[in-house]
Amino acid sequence: MTDLQQDTSLEFIASNIDILGTLLPEQLLKPQVGIVCGSGLSTLAASFRERVEVPYSSLKGFGTSTVPGHKSALAFGLLGPADGVPVVAMLGRFHAYEGHSLSTVVYPVRVMARLGVKNLIITNAAGSLDPGLPVGTIVSIRDHLALPNLTGFNPLLGPAKPQYPRFLPLSTAYSHSLRRALFHAAHQLALPASAVGEGTYAWVSGPTYESPAEGRFLRAAGASVVGMSTVPEVLAAREEGVEVCVLSLVTNFVVIPDRYRSVREEVDAELAGTPLPPSPQVEVSHEEVLAIGKEKSEVMRALVEKTIELIGKGV
């Protein structure tokens, strides 16, 4: 059976819950908060107490993450003071550009929901389209622009199912209460105001980084950051009735030059004996993404941990 053909039915979900019941202690069986770790951000689970990792290969219907900076396991544990809040984290997500079907991409979120997760914190690495959101900024997402969704690449496509709404509203997809908890957490951690911003996430399919024209288009359409994940998981979580908070770590600026260098002018100047200075060639690399993720991993970990602590207190 190939990954694209994997059965992600409710029967598989029930089977996975049974499997986890044999692997986890009682206090970890019903996590309240789920976390999806983006590129280079798997260390978010490093501070879990009583941590138990379950490889995706041990569970039915799970794919394998092939992207550098992503593991392939669920991590269960406790976060926060006293008894702590039971949590589960995806140490590595799935992307459609890897060849996974969208049903596989969102399947772990459905499993989390059936385990009892009520609040989901999704993290990702993203490129900035906004000069006011420099590299290293953590962006609280308040809305999204999903071109794949608008053009027929939507994880909720398919026959209507009685347990789900046929037409899912998205005007409140990004939980106001969780975003409030996030900014309360940033205040309690004494993070500078510039450390955490707000914005709109543009989902593109990848795996290519955006061309300058595409970046300019997304910026003009109102997007603040852009990435190749997250929105499918948001849709599945909302369909399951789970509250969602998304944090995008800005790891690079999208290359959007103010103007294009004219090659005609360059050649004409060379032929006239007055060559122009070399034109810089700027490119984005995944190594750059992972490096910034590593650099900011401790701030992200502290912010997510404090946010979960406040969720547990009902803030």
Helices and strands as residue ranges (DSSP letters): G 3-5, H 10-23, G 26-28, E 33-36, G 42-45, E 49-55, G 56-58, E 73-79, E 85-91, G 96-98, H 102-115, E 119-128, E 138-146, H 147-150, H 176-188, G 193-195, E 196-203, H 212-220, E 225-227, H 231-239, E 243-253, H 263-271, H 286-295, H 297-313
